[in-house]
Amino acid sequence: MRIGLVGGGTGGHFYPLIAVADSLQSTPEKPELLYFGPEPYDQAALIEHEIRFEFCPAGKLRRYVSVQNFFDLFRNFFGIFIAIYKLYVWYPDVIFSKGGYTSVPILLAAKFLRIPVVIHESDAVPGRANLLVRRYARYIAISYDDAAQFFPPEKTALTGIPLRPELTTIPTDPFAALSIPNDLPLIYITGGSLGAERINNLILQTLAELLPHYRIVHQTGTAHIDQIRLAAQSLVPDQTLLERYYLQPTLPAASVSALLAAASVVVTRAGSTTLFEIAHHQKPSIVIPIPEDVSRDQRSNAYAYARTGAASVLEEHNLTPHLLITEIHSIITDEAKTATMKAACAQFFIPDAAPKLANILISIGTEHGS
């Protein structure tokens, strides 16, 4: 059996594919896995999971004016023909798509060649790639109830988001795993894999007030970590407090799991995979979505998640250091509020998304191949 994987451009699209691939390799069928896209995204992960990479060009579907839109029309046009050729040669039994612009040529080619497609939608408001093939898809998995209205109900199921085992495995002593003393509440701040300049600048302005009470792990992204370190030294009068401030440009999955286990509160963007990781670890969070004019999905995700009671949302355009400090204090110092948010996380999280989707893919692939 051969199963094609597609969807990339961000870790939120790519790593759930890896989680499902991990589950697929645990099945008796052990299908051959092929990842289609303009680039491998994470070559090491593909090699580790024995996933073959097949090049297929794709162009972004931008909502704003850019000269690249003109060139990407041609990338998509030629990408469809290359996708038809690649799928005809390899002819997978089923395609699993996480959406994103990289999936469009493969999904259209699969429709042309009558290869069944399973799609997974991570966001509360679906992306255009998944909407494009919603009527053709054999099975549609969603992460939020809010997304159900956009898809045919007879083939749509709420599965949650597939998480890699490294992110669901909780160490016995997460503080020891992180080499951080367990003497103060820990705040974990993340702006996503690339960091978030607005969040980074905001955190710098809160350090002098937060560090006397908390330890802070700040995942900054790689671009400006040296400047952030220098700025922190100039903004915190008591330099000994900087021993409680841990700067990390990026973090491996196992460290993220340990941080989520150790943290008293998480300050984060609103990527769906990140929110589900936080919910799995049952941690209160403060969500700062990317503004809607930049990213259409994060604000919807943030409010869909916050409506459960698991998080509070602070909009970036009116966010101040004082407001963030007040919200952090109000969560950490209020045991009842913390308990309510943890319970909401547990109710929101849907377990076993990866093995569920692996079983669906095996079932459809077996049916198609017979």
Phi, psi and omega per residue, in radians:
M1 nan 2.427 3.070
R2 -2.076 2.334 3.109
I3 -2.184 2.223 3.108
G4 -1.607 2.436 3.105
L5 -2.058 2.389 3.139
V6 -2.615 2.586 -3.119
G7 2.304 2.129 -3.099
G8 -2.921 -2.850 -3.073
G9 1.769 -0.566 3.074
T10 -2.457 2.796 3.085
G11 -1.123 -0.511 3.119
G12 -1.130 -0.448 3.045
H13 -1.538 -0.700 -2.958
F14 -1.356 -0.846 -2.967
Y15 -1.225 -0.539 2.974
P16 -1.064 -0.552 3.042
L17 -1.076 -0.717 3.131
I18 -1.135 -0.667 3.113
A19 -1.098 -0.740 3.113
V20 -1.194 -0.684 3.094
A21 -1.032 -0.704 3.119
D22 -1.056 -0.738 3.112
S23 -1.211 -0.657 3.122
L24 -1.073 -0.638 -3.107
Q25 -1.303 -0.177 3.078
S26 -1.618 -0.062 3.139
T27 -1.473 2.752 3.102
P28 -1.055 -0.505 -3.085
E29 -1.243 -0.535 -3.116
K30 0.728 1.121 -3.054
P31 -1.163 2.707 2.991
E32 -1.303 2.318 -3.045
L33 -1.977 2.355 -3.140
L34 -2.230 2.251 3.098
Y35 -1.857 2.132 -3.107
F36 -1.823 2.367 3.084
G37 3.041 3.003 3.127
P38 -1.267 -0.330 3.085
E39 -2.693 2.805 -3.084
P40 -1.220 -0.355 -3.040
Y41 1.201 -1.081 3.080
D42 -2.352 1.584 -3.057
Q43 -1.051 -0.683 -3.110
A44 -1.092 -0.703 3.135
A45 -1.157 -0.675 3.112
L46 -1.121 -0.756 3.140
I47 -1.142 -0.768 -3.116
E48 -1.034 -0.641 -3.083
H49 -1.740 0.235 3.061
E50 0.952 0.839 3.119
I51 -1.857 2.174 -3.137
R52 -1.382 2.329 3.098
F53 -1.638 2.283 3.065
E54 -2.153 2.114 -3.092
F55 -1.197 2.322 3.015
C56 -2.610 1.995 -3.079
P57 -1.182 2.687 3.105
A58 -2.727 2.631 3.109
G59 -2.041 2.582 3.141
K60 -1.200 2.597 3.063
L61 -1.821 1.419 -3.047
R62 -1.330 2.603 3.082
R63 -1.665 -0.058 -3.088
Y64 -2.078 2.874 -3.100
V65 -1.301 2.194 3.105
S66 -2.727 2.494 3.100
V67 -1.102 -0.427 3.132
Q68 -1.159 -0.391 3.094
N69 -1.032 -0.651 -3.140
F70 -1.122 -0.836 -3.116
F71 -1.203 -0.595 -3.109
D72 -1.244 -0.399 3.011
L73 -1.038 -0.741 3.133
F74 -1.245 -0.642 3.097
R75 -1.065 -0.746 3.120
N76 -1.196 -0.691 -3.134
F77 -1.065 -0.901 3.133
F78 -1.241 -0.529 3.124
G79 -1.068 -0.632 -3.141
I80 -1.125 -0.755 3.138
F81 -1.169 -0.691 3.090
I82 -1.159 -0.678 3.121
A83 -1.114 -0.736 3.107
I84 -1.041 -0.770 3.135
Y85 -1.110 -0.834 -3.095
K86 -1.104 -0.749 -3.133
L87 -1.218 -0.581 3.109
Y88 -1.155 -0.691 3.140
V89 -1.216 -0.825 -3.057
W90 -1.558 -0.538 3.142
Y91 0.675 1.286 3.092
P92 -1.094 2.701 3.094
D93 -1.327 -0.432 3.120
V94 -2.805 2.620 3.071
I95 -1.947 2.331 3.031
F96 -1.948 2.089 -3.064
S97 -2.034 2.360 3.028
K98 -1.734 0.104 3.132
G99 1.455 -2.881 -3.053
G100 1.542 2.787 -3.043
Y101 -1.095 -0.491 -3.101
T102 -1.187 -0.298 -3.084
S103 -1.489 -0.302 -2.960
V104 -1.025 -0.918 -3.139
P105 -1.027 -0.723 -3.123
I106 -1.156 -0.725 -3.120
L107 -1.149 -0.711 3.110
L108 -1.182 -0.677 3.100
A109 -1.159 -0.680 3.115
A110 -1.102 -0.672 3.093
K111 -1.101 -0.753 3.141
F112 -1.093 -0.696 -3.082
L113 -1.599 0.048 3.116
R114 1.044 0.687 3.024
I115 -1.603 2.203 -3.104
P116 -1.098 2.564 -3.079
V117 -2.203 2.358 2.971
V118 -1.989 2.229 3.136
I119 -2.027 2.607 3.066
H120 -2.178 2.248 3.137
E121 -1.931 2.066 -3.096
S122 -1.446 -0.461 -2.930
D123 -1.724 2.809 3.123
A124 -1.188 -0.556 3.034
V125 -2.009 2.048 -3.002
P126 -1.095 2.641 3.032
G127 -1.367 2.850 -3.053
R128 -1.176 -0.547 -3.132
A129 -1.103 -0.770 3.131
N130 -1.239 -0.640 3.099
L131 -1.118 -0.533 -3.111
L132 -1.067 -0.573 -3.049
V133 -2.056 0.336 -3.055
R134 -1.088 -0.576 -3.109
R135 -1.399 -0.473 3.138
Y136 -1.468 -0.525 -3.045
A137 -1.033 2.454 3.099
R138 -1.338 -0.573 -3.062
Y139 -2.595 2.413 -3.110
I140 -2.204 2.080 3.104
A141 -1.813 2.345 3.136
I142 -2.159 2.810 -3.092
S143 -1.860 -0.455 -3.141
Y144 -2.145 2.491 3.035
D145 -0.977 -0.575 -3.096
D146 -1.012 -0.515 -3.068
A147 -1.352 -0.269 -3.035
A148 -1.057 -0.586 -3.080
Q149 -1.104 -0.308 -3.067
F150 -1.608 -0.097 -3.016
F151 -2.241 2.709 3.083
P152 -1.040 2.165 -3.022
P153 -1.140 -0.489 -3.040
E154 -1.223 -0.264 3.131
K155 -2.271 0.388 -3.121
T156 -2.000 2.355 -3.129
A157 -2.406 2.523 3.089
L158 -1.489 1.930 -3.062
T159 -2.019 -0.286 -2.952
G160 1.392 -2.969 -3.081
I161 -1.907 2.299 3.074
P162 -1.132 2.220 3.122
L163 -1.985 2.452 3.110
R164 -1.131 2.550 -3.130
P165 -0.980 -0.578 -3.131
E166 -1.078 -0.457 -3.102
L167 -1.621 -0.178 3.124
T168 -1.871 -0.158 3.105
T169 -1.494 2.052 -3.064
I170 -1.754 2.143 3.132
P171 -1.159 2.670 -3.130
T172 -1.048 -0.766 3.090
D173 -2.216 1.576 -3.060
P174 -1.099 -0.565 3.126
F175 -1.152 -0.711 3.088
A176 -1.137 -0.684 3.116
A177 -1.090 -0.534 -3.122
L178 -1.616 -0.143 -3.044
S179 1.011 0.763 3.125
I180 -2.133 2.296 3.108
P181 -1.088 2.478 3.124
N182 -1.709 1.076 -3.094
D183 -2.031 -0.220 -3.125
L184 -2.453 2.725 3.008
P185 -1.019 2.511 -3.095
L186 -1.887 2.303 3.056
I187 -1.888 2.224 3.084
Y188 -1.887 2.143 -3.098
I189 -2.065 2.174 -3.138
T190 -2.411 2.346 3.069
G191 -1.849 0.352 -3.091
G192 1.665 3.098 -3.033
S193 -1.071 -0.521 -3.128
L194 -1.707 -0.026 -3.061
G195 1.393 3.054 3.138
A196 -2.496 1.960 -3.035
E197 -1.024 -0.721 -3.121
R198 -1.111 -0.759 3.111
I199 -1.166 -0.726 3.130
N200 -1.013 -0.820 -3.128
N201 -1.141 -0.669 3.137
L202 -1.127 -0.782 -3.122
I203 -1.078 -0.687 3.122
L204 -0.989 -0.635 -3.112
Q205 -1.342 -0.203 -3.140
T206 -1.767 -0.184 -2.970
L207 -1.038 -0.763 -3.072
A208 -1.049 -0.523 -3.138
E209 -1.603 -0.492 -3.077
L210 -1.509 -0.671 -3.004
L211 -1.126 -0.490 3.037
P212 -1.096 -0.318 -3.037
H213 -2.020 -0.378 -2.979
Y214 -2.436 2.811 2.856
R215 -1.705 2.570 -3.055
I216 -2.305 2.191 2.944
V217 -1.829 2.124 -3.014
H218 -2.095 1.896 3.063
Q219 -1.537 1.948 -2.883
T220 -1.751 -0.291 -2.861
G221 1.473 2.853 -3.011
T222 -1.498 -0.295 -2.923
A223 -1.181 -0.715 -2.950
H224 -2.258 0.441 -3.027
I225 -1.100 -0.651 -3.136
D226 -1.154 -0.714 3.104
Q227 -1.140 -0.658 3.128
I228 -1.147 -0.707 3.125
R229 -1.097 -0.768 3.120
L230 -1.144 -0.717 3.137
A231 -1.112 -0.700 3.126
A232 -1.074 -0.706 3.127
Q233 -1.104 -0.582 -3.122
S234 -1.467 -0.363 -3.048
L235 -1.702 -0.218 -3.135
V236 -1.891 1.860 -3.079
P237 -1.039 -0.742 3.123
D238 -1.549 1.726 -3.038
Q239 -1.112 -0.418 3.135
T240 -1.144 -0.427 3.129
L241 -1.189 -0.360 -3.119
L242 -1.171 -0.249 3.042
E243 -1.150 -0.298 3.129
R244 -1.643 0.047 -3.062
Y245 -1.983 1.991 -3.043
Y246 -1.929 1.962 3.137
L247 -1.645 2.282 3.089
Q248 -2.359 2.202 3.101
P249 -1.180 -0.847 3.052
T250 -2.452 2.913 -3.109
L251 -2.402 2.396 3.032
P252 -1.211 2.804 -3.046
A253 -1.017 -0.709 -3.115
A254 -1.111 -0.639 3.105
S255 -1.221 -0.634 3.078
V256 -1.079 -0.752 3.122
S257 -1.073 -0.754 3.115
A258 -1.126 -0.713 3.120
L259 -1.115 -0.758 3.130
L260 -1.137 -0.566 3.100
A261 -1.249 -0.613 -3.059
A262 -1.505 -0.470 -2.971
A263 -1.200 2.545 2.981
S264 -1.501 -0.536 3.086
V265 -2.672 2.599 3.126
V266 -2.053 2.308 3.024
V267 -1.869 2.149 -2.920
T268 -2.613 2.817 2.851
R269 -1.268 -3.044 -3.003
A270 -2.022 0.599 2.988
G271 -1.124 2.362 -3.017
S272 -1.066 -0.730 -3.127
T273 -1.073 -0.735 3.105
T274 -1.073 -0.754 -3.140
L275 -1.104 -0.684 3.112
F276 -1.220 -0.595 3.053
E277 -1.108 -0.740 3.108
I278 -1.121 -0.757 3.140
A279 -1.105 -0.691 3.117
H280 -1.019 -0.686 -3.131
H281 -1.518 0.003 3.070
Q282 0.962 0.975 -3.129
K283 -2.004 2.323 2.999
P284 -1.046 2.565 -3.106
S285 -2.506 2.725 3.006
I286 -2.012 2.049 -3.015
V287 -1.833 2.215 3.120
I288 -2.053 1.587 -3.065
P289 -1.202 2.615 2.966
I290 -1.061 2.380 -3.119
P291 -0.941 2.595 -3.013
E292 -1.110 -0.487 3.135
D293 -1.286 -0.198 3.097
V294 -1.789 -0.796 -3.121
S295 -2.376 2.069 -3.049
R296 -1.261 -0.393 -2.964
D297 -1.632 -0.492 -2.964
Q298 -1.168 -0.680 -3.124
R299 -1.141 -0.713 3.096
S300 -1.105 -0.747 3.098
N301 -1.057 -0.799 -3.063
A302 -1.041 -0.816 -3.080
Y303 -1.320 -0.563 3.048
A304 -1.102 -0.688 3.119
Y305 -1.259 -0.757 -3.091
A306 -1.168 -0.505 3.128
R307 -1.086 -0.376 3.097
T308 -1.316 -0.303 -3.076
G309 1.677 0.048 -3.070
A310 -1.430 -0.278 -3.040
A311 -2.660 2.871 2.932
S312 -1.984 2.598 -3.104
V313 -1.939 2.290 3.021
L314 -2.085 2.089 -3.134
E315 -1.286 2.387 -3.059
E316 -1.083 -0.636 -3.010
H317 -1.208 -0.387 3.115
N318 -2.095 0.352 -3.093
L319 -1.466 2.320 3.091
T320 -2.194 2.780 3.087
P321 -0.995 -0.715 -3.128
H322 -1.099 -0.720 -3.140
L323 -1.112 -0.748 3.134
L324 -1.145 -0.784 3.124
I325 -1.033 -0.780 -3.136
T326 -1.070 -0.737 -3.127
E327 -1.176 -0.698 3.100
I328 -1.083 -0.849 3.123
H329 -1.029 -0.743 -3.042
S330 -1.144 -0.517 3.121
I331 -1.408 -0.862 -3.023
I332 -1.206 -0.589 -3.066
T333 -1.556 -0.112 -3.107
D334 -1.927 1.739 -3.075
E335 -1.103 -0.651 -3.137
A336 -1.154 -0.730 3.127
K337 -1.126 -0.746 3.109
T338 -1.064 -0.778 -3.138
A339 -1.103 -0.691 3.119
T340 -1.123 -0.736 -3.138
M341 -1.173 -0.671 3.110
K342 -1.130 -0.739 3.128
A343 -1.111 -0.660 3.114
A344 -1.150 -0.663 3.072
C345 -1.028 -0.825 -3.108
A346 -1.083 -0.653 -3.138
Q347 -1.274 -0.583 -3.113
F348 -1.279 -0.709 -3.003
F349 -1.180 2.389 3.102
I350 -1.974 1.996 -3.062
P351 -1.386 2.856 2.942
D352 1.112 0.568 3.114
A353 -1.099 -0.733 -3.085
A354 -1.087 -0.904 3.117
P355 -1.139 -0.571 3.086
K356 -1.074 -0.812 -3.125
L357 -1.208 -0.625 3.083
A358 -1.057 -0.743 3.135
N359 -1.142 -0.684 3.097
I360 -1.096 -0.779 -3.128
L361 -1.112 -0.739 3.114
I362 -1.097 -0.750 -3.129
S363 -1.092 -0.841 -3.120
I364 -1.198 -0.712 3.121
G365 -1.094 -0.662 3.104
T366 -1.154 -0.768 3.131
E367 -1.087 -0.754 -3.107
H368 -1.219 -0.601 -3.088
G369 -1.405 -0.247 -3.067
S370 -1.482 nan nan
